[in-house]
Amino acid sequence: MADFPSRLVPDKAILSIDDADGRRTSAGLSKGSPLTQSTVLDQQSLPDGSSDLLMPVRLADDSSAALLQPGQRIRLFSSLPDGGSEIVVNEVTIARIVSGDEGITSEAGQIVSVILSADDAGRIAEFAGMPISFAILPR
């Protein structure tokens, strides 16, 4: 914890160790950076009244997933068993890149948490067990 002059404390700053305990940041922070609600992405980071969901998705190519950062918008694709591919979801937002030390199984592929609608979550579920690829959408 560090003391900042009140005029420098950012909106939605996390002001106690108890409020920060067990929470993970959405990106790396420099030493001395203030921790705010926007730097931790969990259910509480969704806007009040939002009907969006957070869903884990295992991406097929963890090497390519190294290009991803929280906040990026991506399109999800799946390879079809008979060849070709299909768009799974046109647009989701990366909430968090799940690191391997978080207790996730060592199955191949990078897990990311994405922000999406309930309909899109159902669509992704239809492709469970199939390889999911992505394209980064322009800002």
C-alpha positions as CSV (number, residue, x, y, z in Angstrom):
1,M,0.0,0.0,0.0
2,A,1.1,3.5,-0.7
3,D,-0.2,6.9,0.2
4,F,-1.2,9.2,-2.7
5,P,-2.4,12.8,-2.5
6,S,-6.2,12.6,-2.8
7,R,-6.2,14.5,-6.1
8,L,-4.0,11.8,-7.6
9,V,-6.0,8.8,-6.5
10,P,-7.7,7.4,-9.7
11,D,-11.4,6.7,-9.9
12,K,-12.3,3.3,-8.7
13,A,-9.0,2.8,-7.0
14,I,-8.7,-0.3,-4.8
15,L,-8.0,1.2,-1.4
16,S,-7.4,-1.8,0.9
17,I,-5.4,-5.0,0.9
18,D,-8.6,-6.9,1.7
19,D,-10.2,-5.6,-1.5
20,A,-7.1,-6.6,-3.6
21,D,-6.5,-10.0,-1.9
22,G,-6.9,-12.9,-4.4
23,R,-7.6,-10.6,-7.4
24,R,-5.5,-10.8,-10.6
25,T,-4.6,-8.0,-12.9
26,S,-5.6,-8.0,-16.5
27,A,-2.0,-6.9,-17.5
28,G,1.4,-6.3,-16.0
29,L,1.7,-3.3,-13.8
30,S,4.8,-1.3,-13.1
31,K,6.0,-1.0,-9.5
32,G,4.1,1.8,-7.7
33,S,1.2,1.8,-10.2
34,P,-2.2,2.2,-8.5
35,L,-4.5,-0.8,-8.6
36,T,-8.0,0.1,-9.9
37,Q,-11.2,-1.9,-10.7
38,S,-10.3,-1.5,-14.4
39,T,-6.9,-3.3,-14.0
40,V,-8.6,-6.4,-12.5
41,L,-11.0,-8.2,-14.8
42,D,-13.5,-10.4,-13.1
43,Q,-17.3,-10.4,-12.8
44,Q,-17.2,-7.1,-10.9
45,S,-15.5,-5.4,-13.9
46,L,-18.6,-5.8,-16.0
47,P,-20.7,-2.7,-16.0
48,D,-23.6,-2.6,-13.5
49,G,-26.7,-4.0,-15.2
50,S,-24.7,-5.7,-17.9
51,S,-26.1,-8.9,-19.3
52,D,-22.6,-9.9,-20.7
53,L,-20.8,-12.9,-19.3
54,L,-17.2,-14.0,-18.8
55,M,-16.4,-17.4,-20.4
56,P,-13.1,-19.3,-20.6
57,V,-12.1,-20.4,-24.2
58,R,-9.3,-22.7,-25.0
59,L,-7.5,-21.4,-28.2
60,A,-5.9,-24.1,-30.4
61,D,-2.6,-22.3,-30.9
62,D,-1.0,-21.1,-27.7
63,S,2.0,-19.6,-29.6
64,S,-0.3,-17.3,-31.6
65,A,-2.2,-16.5,-28.4
66,A,1.0,-14.8,-27.1
67,L,-0.1,-11.9,-29.4
68,L,-3.2,-11.3,-27.3
69,Q,-3.7,-8.7,-24.6
70,P,-6.7,-7.9,-22.4
71,G,-9.1,-5.5,-24.0
72,Q,-8.4,-6.7,-27.6
73,R,-11.4,-7.7,-29.7
74,I,-11.1,-11.0,-31.6
75,R,-13.2,-13.1,-33.9
76,L,-13.3,-16.9,-33.2
77,F,-13.2,-19.6,-35.8
78,S,-13.3,-23.4,-35.7
79,S,-11.9,-26.0,-38.0
80,L,-14.6,-28.4,-39.1
81,P,-14.1,-32.2,-39.0
82,D,-14.9,-32.5,-42.8
83,G,-12.5,-29.6,-43.7
84,G,-12.9,-25.9,-43.9
85,S,-13.7,-23.6,-41.1
86,E,-16.7,-21.7,-39.7
87,I,-17.0,-18.4,-37.8
88,V,-18.0,-19.3,-34.2
89,V,-18.5,-15.8,-32.9
90,N,-17.9,-12.5,-34.8
91,E,-16.6,-10.5,-31.8
92,V,-15.6,-11.1,-28.2
93,T,-13.3,-9.0,-26.0
94,I,-10.4,-10.6,-24.2
95,A,-10.8,-10.1,-20.4
96,R,-7.8,-12.0,-19.2
97,I,-5.1,-14.4,-20.4
98,V,-5.1,-17.3,-18.0
99,S,-1.5,-18.3,-17.0
100,G,-0.4,-21.9,-16.7
101,D,0.3,-21.5,-12.9
102,E,-3.4,-20.9,-12.2
103,G,-4.1,-24.6,-11.8
104,I,-5.5,-25.1,-15.3
105,T,-4.8,-28.6,-16.8
106,S,-1.8,-28.9,-19.1
107,E,-3.9,-29.7,-22.1
108,A,-2.6,-28.0,-25.3
109,G,-3.9,-24.5,-26.1
110,Q,-4.1,-21.2,-24.3
111,I,-7.1,-20.4,-22.2
112,V,-8.4,-16.9,-22.4
113,S,-11.4,-15.4,-20.5
114,V,-13.6,-13.5,-22.9
115,I,-16.5,-11.0,-22.4
116,L,-19.5,-12.0,-24.5
117,S,-23.3,-12.2,-24.7
118,A,-25.3,-15.2,-23.5
119,D,-26.1,-16.1,-27.1
120,D,-22.5,-16.1,-28.1
121,A,-21.6,-18.2,-25.1
122,G,-24.2,-20.8,-26.3
123,R,-22.6,-20.7,-29.7
124,I,-19.1,-21.3,-28.4
125,A,-20.5,-24.3,-26.4
126,E,-21.7,-25.8,-29.6
127,F,-18.0,-26.1,-30.6
128,A,-16.8,-27.7,-27.4
129,G,-13.8,-30.0,-28.0
130,M,-13.1,-28.5,-31.5
131,P,-10.0,-26.4,-32.2
132,I,-10.8,-22.7,-31.8
133,S,-8.7,-20.1,-33.7
134,F,-8.9,-16.4,-33.7
135,A,-8.3,-13.2,-35.7
136,I,-7.5,-9.9,-34.0
137,L,-10.0,-7.2,-35.0
138,P,-8.9,-3.7,-35.7
139,R,-9.4,-1.0,-33.0
